[in-house]
Amino acid sequence: MSPVIENMDRMVRDIPAMPVVAQKVMHMLGDPRTTNITLGETLATDISMASRVLQMANSPFFGARQKISSVSQAIFILGHSALRSLIITICTKGLFKKPGLMEQKIWEHGVGAGMAARALAGKTGLMEKDDAFIGGLLHDVGRMILLVVYRNDYQSIFERAYNDTLTMEEVNVLERQEFGYDHSEIGARVVSKWRLPNVYARMARRHHADSADLLGLEENPKTIAVAAQANLIAHRLGFGLHEPDRRVEVVSTIYVEMLGLAKSDVLEVIETTLKDHKEFRDEFSL
């Protein structure tokens, strides 16, 4: 029987909460009075999270040019923006306790979109690279949550999408038929429950929007364009799919136009995404 979500608020209660220490750190990062010392002391109360922050901080992807031996040093060298992306990456990855093929592929796609968004931010200068990475990583967090909360029911959708190479819109239709909502709406509610900045919720909610009128209603439509274009690039490159989806257009899109990109810019973003994704995957695969 289809687990149609009749009450979104009830469903949201089933969404895993962000770990307590992560919540504290995210709150502190939003307070200009917060110091690196107090951030380090707070993170140190969760040994597991602190060790993962150190592991990731020392990876080539985050640009560490010297060995980082303490959380406080990581915060000082990398900065608050990078720390936010580290914490959210750890929390998102932590949703999957016993990862199988579904979890691996959905994580791969989220990371791929995060890389593409980061590269797009670097090319356009519209937002901080770390913020763009988070928005890209979280754009499909609704799929992650459906997989965690309704794993058996979501498996049939994933298998059809993976094996039959369904289009993005076909997958969205199946989700709405099965659950009453698609992953975009659920993802936005997840981000709100985690009390993350609204920009990430908007990127999750609207990353499939392809209408100039609809995008024009958003507070900052170009941030939505970053997430949407990153999602297309991740699909075109085959991140999370059985193989690259050559049906997906990535050069002549409404988002490329909104972002003021040339074809050469898009090709450079794709090249950077492939490089960064490999580095990140080697370090932080499920």
C-alpha positions as CSV (number, residue, x, y, z in Angstrom):
1,M,0.0,0.0,0.0
2,S,1.3,3.4,-0.9
3,P,2.6,5.4,2.1
4,V,1.0,8.7,0.9
5,I,2.1,11.4,3.3
6,E,-1.2,13.0,4.3
7,N,0.4,15.3,6.8
8,M,3.8,16.8,6.0
9,D,4.3,18.0,9.5
10,R,4.0,14.4,10.8
11,M,6.5,13.2,8.2
12,V,8.9,16.0,9.2
13,R,8.8,14.6,12.8
14,D,10.3,11.4,11.4
15,I,13.2,13.1,9.8
16,P,16.5,12.5,11.6
17,A,17.6,15.5,13.5
18,M,21.0,17.1,13.1
19,P,23.3,15.9,15.9
20,V,23.2,18.2,19.0
21,V,26.8,19.4,18.7
22,A,26.3,20.1,15.0
23,Q,23.3,22.1,15.8
24,K,25.2,24.1,18.4
25,V,28.1,24.7,16.0
26,M,25.7,25.8,13.2
27,H,24.0,28.3,15.6
28,M,27.4,29.6,16.7
29,L,28.5,30.1,13.1
30,G,25.6,32.4,12.6
31,D,26.7,34.6,15.6
32,P,29.3,37.2,14.8
33,R,30.5,37.1,18.4
34,T,31.6,33.5,18.1
35,T,35.4,32.9,18.3
36,N,37.5,30.0,16.8
37,I,38.3,28.9,20.4
38,T,34.7,28.5,21.5
39,L,33.9,26.7,18.2
40,G,36.8,24.3,18.8
41,E,35.8,23.7,22.4
42,T,32.2,22.9,21.3
43,L,33.3,20.5,18.6
44,A,35.7,18.8,20.9
45,T,32.7,17.6,23.0
46,D,31.8,15.2,20.2
47,I,34.9,13.1,19.6
48,S,33.5,11.4,16.5
49,M,32.5,14.6,14.8
50,A,35.8,16.3,15.7
51,S,37.8,13.5,14.3
52,R,35.8,13.6,11.0
53,V,36.3,17.3,10.8
54,L,40.0,16.8,11.1
55,Q,40.0,14.0,8.5
56,M,38.2,16.1,6.0
57,A,40.1,19.3,6.8
58,N,43.3,17.5,5.9
59,S,42.1,16.4,2.5
60,P,43.3,18.0,-0.7
61,F,39.8,19.0,-1.6
62,F,39.5,21.5,1.2
63,G,42.8,23.0,0.2
64,A,44.9,22.5,3.4
65,R,48.5,23.4,2.6
66,Q,49.9,22.1,5.9
67,K,49.1,19.3,8.3
68,I,46.2,20.3,10.5
69,S,46.5,18.6,13.9
70,S,43.6,20.2,15.9
71,V,40.1,21.3,15.3
72,S,40.9,24.9,16.4
73,Q,43.7,24.9,13.9
74,A,41.3,23.6,11.2
75,I,38.9,26.4,12.0
76,F,41.6,29.0,11.9
77,I,43.1,27.8,8.6
78,L,39.9,26.9,6.7
79,G,37.5,29.6,8.1
80,H,33.9,29.5,9.2
81,S,32.4,29.0,5.7
82,A,34.4,25.9,5.1
83,L,33.6,24.6,8.6
84,R,29.9,24.9,7.8
85,S,30.3,22.9,4.7
86,L,32.3,20.3,6.6
87,I,29.6,19.9,9.3
88,I,26.8,19.7,6.8
89,T,28.7,17.1,4.7
90,I,29.3,15.0,7.8
91,C,25.7,15.2,8.9
92,T,24.3,14.4,5.5
93,K,26.7,11.5,5.0
94,G,25.7,10.3,8.5
95,L,22.1,9.7,7.4
96,F,23.2,6.5,5.7
97,K,24.1,3.9,8.4
98,K,24.4,0.8,6.2
99,P,24.9,2.1,2.7
100,G,23.9,-0.1,-0.3
101,L,23.8,0.7,-3.9
102,M,20.9,3.2,-3.5
103,E,22.6,5.1,-0.8
104,Q,25.9,5.2,-2.6
105,K,24.3,6.5,-5.8
106,I,22.2,9.1,-4.2
107,W,25.2,10.3,-2.2
108,E,27.3,10.3,-5.4
109,H,24.8,12.5,-7.1
110,G,24.5,14.9,-4.2
111,V,28.3,15.3,-4.1
112,G,28.5,15.7,-7.9
113,A,26.0,18.5,-7.8
114,G,27.8,20.0,-4.9
115,M,31.0,20.0,-6.9
116,A,29.3,21.5,-10.0
117,A,27.7,24.2,-7.9
118,R,31.0,25.0,-6.3
119,A,32.6,25.3,-9.7
120,L,29.8,27.5,-11.0
121,A,30.2,29.8,-8.0
122,G,33.9,30.1,-8.7
123,K,33.1,30.9,-12.4
124,T,30.4,33.5,-11.7
125,G,31.3,34.9,-8.3
126,L,27.6,35.0,-7.3
127,M,28.1,33.2,-4.0
128,E,30.8,31.8,-1.8
129,K,32.1,28.5,-3.1
130,D,31.4,26.7,0.2
131,D,27.8,28.0,0.3
132,A,27.3,26.8,-3.3
133,F,28.7,23.4,-2.4
134,I,26.3,23.0,0.5
135,G,23.3,24.1,-1.7
136,G,24.3,21.6,-4.4
137,L,24.9,18.8,-1.8
138,L,21.5,19.4,-0.2
139,H,19.5,19.9,-3.4
140,D,18.4,16.3,-3.3
141,V,18.4,15.8,0.5
142,G,14.7,15.0,0.1
143,R,15.6,11.8,-1.8
144,M,18.0,10.9,1.1
145,I,15.3,11.4,3.6
146,L,12.7,9.3,1.6
147,L,15.3,6.6,1.5
148,V,15.9,6.7,5.2
149,V,12.3,7.0,6.4
150,Y,10.6,4.9,3.6
151,R,13.4,2.8,2.4
152,N,11.4,-0.2,1.0
153,D,8.9,2.0,-0.7
154,Y,11.5,4.3,-2.2
155,Q,13.5,1.3,-3.5
156,S,11.0,0.6,-6.2
157,I,11.3,4.1,-7.5
158,F,15.1,4.1,-7.4
159,E,15.3,0.8,-9.2
160,R,13.0,2.0,-12.0
161,A,14.9,5.2,-12.3
162,Y,18.3,3.4,-12.3
163,N,17.5,0.5,-14.4
164,D,15.1,2.1,-16.9
165,T,17.0,5.4,-17.1
166,L,13.9,7.5,-16.3
167,T,14.0,11.2,-16.8
168,M,14.1,13.6,-13.8
169,E,10.5,14.6,-14.3
170,E,9.4,10.9,-14.6
171,V,11.0,10.3,-11.2
172,N,9.3,13.3,-9.7
173,V,5.9,12.1,-10.9
174,L,6.5,8.6,-9.4
175,E,7.4,10.3,-6.1
176,R,4.3,12.4,-6.0
177,Q,2.2,9.3,-6.8
178,E,3.8,7.3,-4.1
179,F,4.2,9.9,-1.3
180,G,2.0,12.8,-2.2
181,Y,5.1,15.1,-2.5
182,D,8.3,15.0,-4.5
183,H,11.8,15.2,-3.1
184,S,12.1,18.9,-3.8
185,E,9.3,19.9,-1.3
186,I,10.4,17.3,1.3
187,G,14.0,18.5,0.9
188,A,13.1,22.1,1.6
189,R,11.3,21.0,4.8
190,V,14.3,19.0,5.9
191,V,16.6,22.0,5.5
192,S,14.1,24.1,7.5
193,K,14.0,21.6,10.2
194,W,17.7,21.6,10.4
195,R,17.5,25.4,10.8
196,L,19.9,26.0,8.0
197,P,19.9,29.3,6.0
198,N,16.8,29.8,3.8
199,V,19.0,29.9,0.7
200,Y,19.6,26.2,0.9
201,A,15.8,25.5,1.3
202,R,15.1,27.5,-1.8
203,M,17.8,25.7,-3.7
204,A,16.3,22.3,-2.7
205,R,12.7,23.4,-3.4
206,R,13.3,25.0,-6.8
207,H,16.1,23.1,-8.5
208,H,13.8,21.6,-11.0
209,A,12.0,24.9,-11.8
210,D,12.6,25.7,-15.5
211,S,10.2,28.7,-15.9
212,A,11.6,32.2,-16.0
213,D,8.4,33.4,-14.4
214,L,8.6,31.0,-11.5
215,L,12.3,31.6,-10.9
216,G,11.6,35.3,-11.1
217,L,9.5,35.0,-7.9
218,E,12.4,33.9,-5.9
219,E,14.4,36.2,-3.7
220,N,17.6,35.5,-5.5
221,P,16.9,33.5,-8.7
222,K,20.5,33.2,-9.6
223,T,21.3,31.0,-6.6
224,I,18.5,28.7,-7.7
225,A,20.0,28.7,-11.2
226,V,23.3,27.6,-9.6
227,A,21.6,24.5,-8.0
228,A,19.5,23.7,-11.0
229,Q,22.4,23.9,-13.5
230,A,24.6,21.9,-11.1
231,N,21.9,19.2,-11.0
232,L,21.8,19.0,-14.8
233,I,25.6,18.7,-15.0
234,A,25.6,15.9,-12.4
235,H,22.9,14.0,-14.4
236,R,24.8,14.6,-17.7
237,L,28.0,13.2,-16.1
238,G,26.1,10.2,-14.8
239,F,26.7,10.9,-11.1
240,G,24.2,8.6,-9.3
241,L,23.0,7.0,-12.5
242,H,23.7,3.8,-14.4
243,E,25.5,5.8,-17.0
244,P,25.8,9.5,-18.2
245,D,22.5,10.8,-19.4
246,R,23.2,12.4,-22.8
247,R,19.6,13.5,-23.1
248,V,20.3,16.2,-20.6
249,E,21.2,19.6,-22.1
250,V,23.8,21.5,-20.1
251,V,24.9,24.3,-22.5
252,S,21.8,25.9,-23.8
253,T,19.7,26.1,-20.7
254,I,17.7,28.9,-19.0
255,Y,20.2,28.7,-16.1
256,V,23.2,29.2,-18.2
257,E,21.5,32.3,-19.7
258,M,20.6,33.6,-16.2
259,L,24.2,33.1,-15.0
260,G,25.7,34.8,-18.0
261,L,27.9,31.9,-18.9
262,A,29.4,31.1,-22.3
263,K,29.7,27.5,-23.7
264,S,33.4,27.6,-22.8
265,D,32.5,28.5,-19.2
266,V,30.2,25.5,-18.9
267,L,32.8,23.1,-20.4
268,E,35.4,24.4,-17.8
269,V,32.9,23.9,-15.0
270,I,32.3,20.3,-16.2
271,E,36.1,19.7,-16.3
272,T,36.5,21.1,-12.8
273,T,33.6,19.1,-11.5
274,L,35.0,15.8,-12.7
275,K,38.4,16.5,-11.1
276,D,37.0,17.7,-7.8
277,H,34.5,14.8,-7.6
278,K,37.2,12.2,-8.0
279,E,39.3,13.8,-5.2
280,F,36.3,14.0,-2.9
281,R,35.0,10.5,-3.8
282,D,38.4,9.0,-3.0
283,E,38.4,10.6,0.4
284,F,34.8,10.4,1.5
285,S,32.9,7.7,-0.4
286,L,30.2,5.9,1.6
